[in-house]
Amino acid sequence: MKIQLQLQKASHQGRRSQWLKNPINSGVYRNWLIDKGSLTLRLQLRAKDFKVKPLKVENAKPQIDEASLLGVAQHQLALLREVQLIDGATPLVFAHSILPHRSLSGAWLGLRRLGNKPLGATLFSNPKVKRTPLMFKKLACHQPLYQRATAHLEIKPITLWARRSVFILGNAQILVTEVFLPGILAL
Ligand SMILES: C=C(O[C@@H]1C=C(C(=O)O)C=C[C@H]1O)C(=O)O
């Protein structure tokens, strides 16, 4: 019976966390959402005072759908890294990354202690790193990712666009989710 309930919950979670292959009707956010290059680099070229502002770096349990994307057990702790990419005092992007401990070795050992260095610098500097196709989601205010992304915003938009993909290096995988904030539209 317990397994049946877990399967139903996972399926329900799966339905609730519908991520799309295309950011339909994403309007002014579209070009930011679909660009496959390093978001950090793109922002560094446009922002006058680009910084990475760590908000939370701690061991935490991934969401059910995140754990299944990474092929880790849901109850297993992973390193959660949440940052804002900012221009001066303007938040541009909220990034939520799940780094399974087993992935933090070899070339990715340093990801444990990135601090305010951008994750993308490591990911995009290694030609052996692969990236799964981007998936997109329009977040509404009741969704956990919306609430995490807007927790530090004075003015909260009605909806937000997010994207996510898995970066792969050999057997290591990390899930990177980016929520695009209104401040990015000024760039
Ligand atoms: C994946 C990238 O790294 C960016 C920087 C992140 C960080 O420092 O935690 C997280 C996600 C990205 O917005 C990128 O630059 O494309």
The ligand as a Gaussian input file, in Angstrom:
#p B3LYP/6-31G(d) Opt

LIG

0 1
 C       25.027000      27.539000     -15.400000
 C       25.464000      28.773000     -15.254000
 O       25.827000      29.261000     -14.011000
 C       25.074000      30.323000     -13.485000
 C       25.563000      30.565000     -12.114000
 C       25.039000      29.834000     -11.068000
 C       25.688000      29.854000      -9.707000
 O       26.733000      30.556000      -9.531000
 O       25.169000      29.156000      -8.813000
 C       23.896000      29.047000     -11.255000
 C       23.238000      29.028000     -12.468000
 C       23.617000      29.914000     -13.562000
 O       22.770000      31.013000     -13.627000
 C       25.606000      29.727000     -16.385000
 O       26.348000      30.719000     -16.244000
 O       24.985000      29.451000     -17.448000

